[in-house]
Amino acid sequence: MKATDSQEFVSDNTEQSTDNTKLVPVAESIRYRRRAQSAEKQVEDLSEQLSQAKSDAARISEQLNEIQLEQNLIRKLTAAGTVDLETAVLTVKARIESDNGADIDDIIEQLKKEKQYLFHHKDTYAPAIKKTAGAKERVQNSHTVLERAAKKAAMTGSRTDLQEYLKLRRNYL
């Protein structure tokens, strides 16, 4: 080996070491940077979507709890014999909000005592549906209208009375 050969060998080694530390070509570097930026943007978008989904889930959960509470109130107030259900539900909801953690049954009992007009009285039961002034009652003097028409048709034997009885029977039955 000559001295010049050893010098070439050394210079080759130094060139190889500088090649290892060479930078990536500019086009490739730009491409990597764009990919990194798009990945960062995608992460931001996904984290924003996640936070939106969490807030939506919390809102829907709160609505579900409110609906379940209202259904429970409606069931209990109906069982208690409420006349005006909407007013009773709103009153009980307001009391629940003002007395955090209050028992629903206790509030209903207290409401029964304080606002008796919202509930049916056991001794004076009034039907929930009343007929309007224009509607005729079926029962008059302990006989129904249909029974009276049948008796009249049987007594007179008239075709018009029979037709009236049949018309009433069609309407009432």
LOLO-9997 format. One line per 8 residues: for each residue z, y, x negated of C-alpha. Coordinates in Angstrom, 3 decimals. Each point is the difference from the previous one (the first is absolute). Example, Ala and Ser with C-alpha at 12.3 -4.5 7.8 and 13.67 -1.06 7.14 Angstrom:
<atoms>
7.800 -4.500 -12.300; -0.660 3.440 -1.370 $
</atoms>
This chain:
<atoms>
0.000 0.000 0.000; -0.895 3.335 -1.247; 1.932 3.206 0.471; -2.659 1.374 2.252; 0.291 -3.006 2.277; 3.704 0.524 0.353; -0.536 3.663 0.780; -2.502 -0.912 2.740 $
2.458 -2.497 1.386; 2.733 2.649 0.140; -2.285 2.525 1.569; -1.078 -2.617 2.591; 3.646 -0.637 0.863; 0.689 3.690 0.525; -3.084 0.339 2.212; 1.143 -2.943 2.110 $
3.443 1.479 0.393; -1.485 3.292 1.188; -2.300 -1.912 2.371; 3.036 -1.630 1.621; 1.483 3.388 0.725; -3.280 1.400 1.277; 0.111 1.620 3.417; -1.754 -1.399 3.012 $
-3.380 1.558 0.768; 0.197 3.164 2.149; -1.860 -1.458 3.015; 2.389 -2.921 0.149; 2.988 2.311 -0.364; -1.219 2.140 2.903; -0.489 -3.089 2.133; 3.555 -1.225 -0.743 $
1.422 3.434 0.789; -1.856 0.120 3.359; 1.243 -3.470 0.892; 3.558 1.012 -0.868; -0.278 3.178 2.069; -1.410 -1.874 3.001; 2.783 -2.588 -0.307; 2.613 2.780 -0.096 $
-1.567 1.632 3.060; -0.023 -3.337 1.782; 3.692 -0.505 -0.808; 0.800 3.452 1.425; -2.004 -0.718 3.169; 1.665 -3.363 0.481; 3.477 1.412 -0.552; -0.775 2.732 2.559 $
-1.203 -2.633 2.490; 3.145 -2.033 -0.629; 2.272 2.961 0.674; -1.982 0.797 3.188; 0.282 -3.630 1.142; 3.749 0.014 -0.640; 0.479 3.196 2.013; -2.131 -1.433 2.835 $
2.043 -3.206 -0.022; 3.239 1.992 0.154; -1.317 2.110 2.897; -1.185 -3.064 1.925; 3.311 -1.757 -0.605; 1.847 3.018 1.388; -2.246 0.046 3.078; 0.574 -3.714 0.539 $
3.766 0.490 -0.152; -0.226 2.830 2.548; -2.103 -2.124 2.349; 2.384 -2.942 -0.293; 2.957 2.279 0.719; -1.758 1.460 3.040; -0.886 -3.462 1.342; 3.586 -1.125 -0.479 $
1.233 3.116 1.817; -2.429 -0.548 2.873; 1.127 -3.619 0.390; 3.688 0.901 -0.010; -0.382 3.009 2.296; -2.079 -1.998 2.464; 2.659 -2.707 0.034; 2.619 2.712 0.612 $
-1.905 1.133 3.110; -1.483 3.292 -1.112; -1.729 2.054 2.678; -1.699 2.499 -2.333; -0.876 -2.077 -3.058; -1.777 2.709 -2.009; 2.902 2.454 0.275; 2.514 -2.685 -0.860 $
-1.984 -1.110 -3.073; -0.300 3.565 -1.281; 3.703 0.637 0.572; 1.052 -3.181 -1.797; -2.376 0.727 -2.906; 1.468 3.484 -0.389; 3.524 -1.413 -0.027; -0.937 -2.658 -2.548 $
-1.455 2.677 -2.296; 3.082 2.210 0.351; 2.454 -2.907 -0.448; -1.515 -1.891 -2.928; 0.825 -3.697 0.207; 1.308 0.112 3.585; -0.253 -3.182 2.062; -2.711 0.080 2.683 $
2.106 -1.869 2.568; 2.874 2.461 -0.403; -2.358 2.938 0.432; -1.476 -1.535 3.170; 3.480 -0.571 1.454; 0.970 3.577 -0.828; -3.243 1.224 1.589; 0.783 -2.005 3.151 $
3.337 1.770 0.278; -1.274 3.484 -0.781; -3.355 -0.002 1.792; 0.354 -2.314 2.956; -3.106 1.393 1.668; -2.146 -1.794 -2.594; 1.144 -3.435 1.202; -0.046 -1.986 3.257 $
3.258 -0.254 1.847; 0.839 -3.571 0.895; 1.368 0.836 3.439; -2.876 2.287 1.026; -3.089 -1.661 -1.351; -3.144 2.007 0.674; -3.372 -1.649 -0.370; -1.901 1.105 -3.053 $
-3.198 0.687 1.965; 0.127 2.046 3.161; -2.897 0.367 2.375; -1.618 3.360 0.426; 0.200 1.915 3.253; -3.504 -1.107 1.016; 0.663 -3.732 -0.328; 1.177 -1.858 3.077 $
2.951 -2.316 -0.117; -0.684 -3.603 0.896; 3.327 -0.596 1.629; 0.842 1.858 3.193; 2.910 -1.089 2.181; 0.440 -3.235 -1.939; -3.557 -1.117 0.858; -2.930 0.393 -2.272 $
-3.086 1.839 1.164; -1.937 -3.233 -0.349; 2.381 -1.904 2.279; -0.194 2.717 2.638; -3.826 -0.024 -0.081; -0.039 -3.818 0.314; 2.337 0.097 2.988; -2.031 2.758 1.662 $
-3.271 -1.943 -0.510; 1.579 -3.175 1.387; 1.445 1.812 3.039; -3.060 2.007 1.017; -2.727 -2.389 -1.112; -2.183 3.045 -0.663; -2.702 -0.270 -2.633; 0.824 3.465 -1.380 $
3.651 -0.982 -0.493; -1.097 -3.212 -1.694; -2.345 1.956 -2.293; 2.832 2.422 -0.836; 2.288 -2.941 -0.839; -2.639 -1.658 -2.227; -0.691 3.291 -1.782; 3.716 0.484 -0.697 $
0.327 -3.586 -1.182; -2.872 0.490 -2.471; 1.586 3.180 -1.352; 3.569 -1.267 -0.286; -0.624 -3.521 -1.245 $
</atoms>
